Amino acid sequence: MVGPLDDPATYRSARVDRACLVAATQADTTTTNVAFTVRETGAILPIVATRLGVFSATLRGTRFSSRPAFASVRRSSSRPTTTT
C-alpha cells in the first residue's frame, strides 16, 4: 500500500472495501489514526491493531469499535494479551 496513512483515498486505492481484515502495527497514535481513517472510507471489516499504552484499550468503547470487532494486541516484553 502506498500513500499517506491518514488519507481515506489511500485505503480506497488499496481496495480496503474488498479486504477481509486491516492490521495496523505502528505506534499507538498511528494505529488509532489508521483505524479511524479506514472506518471513514465506509469499509466494514475487522481491524487488528497493536498497542503499547494501557489507555489505548479505551478505543474499544468508541463508535469505531462497533461490530465487526476491533482487536488490540498489547505489545510488551511479556506474553501478548488480546482484547476484543
C-alpha positions as CSV (number, residue, x, y, z in Angstrom):
1,M,0.0,0.0,0.0
2,V,1.4,3.4,-1.0
3,G,0.2,6.7,0.3
4,P,-0.4,8.8,3.4
5,L,-1.9,6.7,6.2
6,D,-4.3,9.5,7.2
7,D,-5.9,9.8,3.8
8,P,-9.0,7.8,3.0
9,A,-8.1,7.8,-0.7
10,T,-5.0,5.7,0.2
11,Y,-7.3,2.9,1.5
12,R,-9.8,3.2,-1.3
13,S,-6.9,2.8,-3.8
14,A,-5.8,-0.3,-1.8
15,R,-9.3,-1.6,-2.2
16,V,-10.0,-1.8,1.5
17,D,-13.7,-2.4,0.7
18,R,-12.6,-5.8,-0.6
19,A,-10.3,-6.7,2.2
20,C,-11.0,-9.3,4.9
21,L,-9.0,-7.6,7.6
22,V,-6.9,-4.5,8.3
23,A,-3.9,-4.9,10.5
24,A,-2.1,-1.9,12.0
25,T,1.2,-2.4,13.8
26,Q,2.7,1.1,14.2
27,A,2.8,3.4,17.2
28,D,-0.5,3.8,19.2
29,T,-1.4,7.2,17.7
30,T,-0.7,5.9,14.1
31,T,-2.8,2.7,14.6
32,T,-5.6,4.8,16.0
33,N,-5.4,7.1,13.0
34,V,-5.4,4.1,10.6
35,A,-8.5,2.6,12.3
36,F,-10.5,5.8,12.2
37,T,-9.4,6.5,8.6
38,V,-10.4,3.0,7.5
39,R,-13.8,3.5,9.1
40,E,-14.1,6.8,7.3
41,T,-14.0,5.0,4.0
42,G,-17.1,3.2,4.9
43,A,-15.4,-0.2,4.8
44,I,-16.9,-2.7,7.3
45,L,-14.3,-5.2,8.3
46,P,-12.3,-6.3,11.4
47,I,-9.3,-4.1,12.4
48,V,-6.4,-5.6,14.4
49,A,-4.0,-3.1,16.0
50,T,-1.1,-3.5,18.3
51,R,-0.8,-1.1,21.3
52,L,1.8,-0.1,23.8
53,G,-0.2,2.1,26.2
54,V,-2.8,0.9,28.7
55,F,-5.1,3.8,27.7
56,S,-5.2,2.6,24.1
57,A,-7.7,0.0,25.1
58,T,-10.3,2.7,25.6
59,L,-10.8,2.7,21.8
60,R,-12.9,-0.4,22.2
61,G,-15.7,1.7,23.7
62,T,-16.0,4.2,20.9
63,R,-18.2,4.0,17.8
64,F,-15.1,3.0,15.9
65,S,-15.2,-0.4,17.7
66,S,-18.7,-1.4,16.5
67,R,-19.1,-4.8,15.1
68,P,-17.2,-6.2,13.2
69,A,-14.8,-6.5,16.1
70,F,-11.8,-4.4,16.9
71,A,-9.0,-6.3,18.5
72,S,-5.9,-4.8,20.1
73,V,-2.8,-6.8,21.0
74,R,-0.7,-5.2,23.7
75,R,3.0,-5.1,22.9
76,S,5.4,-5.7,25.8
77,S,8.3,-7.9,26.8
78,S,5.9,-10.4,28.4
79,R,3.3,-12.6,26.7
80,P,0.9,-10.6,24.5
81,T,-2.7,-10.3,25.6
82,T,-5.6,-9.9,23.3
83,T,-8.8,-7.9,23.9
84,T,-11.9,-7.9,21.8
